[in-house]
Amino acid sequence: MSGGRFDYNQYKLQYLAEDIQEIIERNNPLNPGDRHSPEIIARYKEAAYNLERTYQMVQRIDWLESCDDGPESFMERWDAEVPPSWEETFKSKQQ
């Protein structure tokens, strides 16, 4: 495993994103006790997306700071692996 500059804490962001995604998937609109409104679920989706995106950004920085990547490979991997912002991805599609 490469990196280590941040003691691999970026993985906590990924775990949080996965936990929120599980909540989204378990949301049951037919059972009021297990149900969140579509507006709340939309916010959960945004949070999970942004946590995963932040994980990817920190991972790339971690590898650069740990000398596992150089400046060129950092930029290439960033462009290939870091998803666009939530706004770029979803809000522009709604207009």
N, C-alpha and C positions, 0 to 999 in steps of 0.2 A: 504494500500500500504506500502510495506516495503522499507527499504533503506533510502536514503536522504542525505547520506554523500556528494554527488556531486550536491545537490539541484535538482535532477532528470534531470540534463542536458543531461544524456546519451540518453534520448528519442529524443533529437534533432538529434542525429546521425541516429536513426531509421527513423525519418521523412525525413531526407535527402535521405536516401537509397530508401524510398518509392517514393519520388519525381523523383529521377533519373530513377527508374524502370518505372514510368509512361511515362517519355520521351522515354525510350526504346520501350515501348509498342505502343506509338503513332507514332514512326518512320515509315514513309510510303515511301518505295522505288519507288512507282509509281508517287509520287508527288515531283519533285525536290525541291520545297520550304520547304517541311517538311521531308527532307531526310538527313541522315548522312550515311557516308560510313560504310561498315561492320567493318572496322578497328576502327573507332570511336565508334561504338556501342559496340564493344568488350571491349574497355577501359571503357565505361560507365558501362557495366556489371561488370567488375572488381571493379570499384569504389563502386557500389551499394553493391556488395558482401562484400567488405572490411569494408564498413561503418556498415553493419549489424553485421559483425563479431566483430568489435570494440565495438559496442553497447553491444553485449552479454558479452564481456570481462569486460567492465566497470560495467555492471549490477552485475556480479558476485563479483567483487571487492567491489562495493557499499554495497552489502548485508553482506559481511564479515566485512567490516569496521564499519557497523552499528550494528553489533552483531546479525543480523538476521540469519546468517550462522556461523557455527564453521569451523575450519580448515578441518575436514573430509568432511562435506557436501559441503564446498567450492570446494574441489578437485573433488568430485563426480559430482556436478552440472557443473563445468567447463568442465569436460570430456564429459558430456552428452549434454550440451547446446551450447558450443562454437564450431562452425564449424572449420574444418581444414583450414589452410592457402590457399589462392588462388592457390599458386604454387603447393601445395600438391594435391589439388582437380583437377585442370584443366591442368596445364602445364605438369604434369607427364603423363596424358592421351594422350597428343599430340605426345609423343615420341614413 
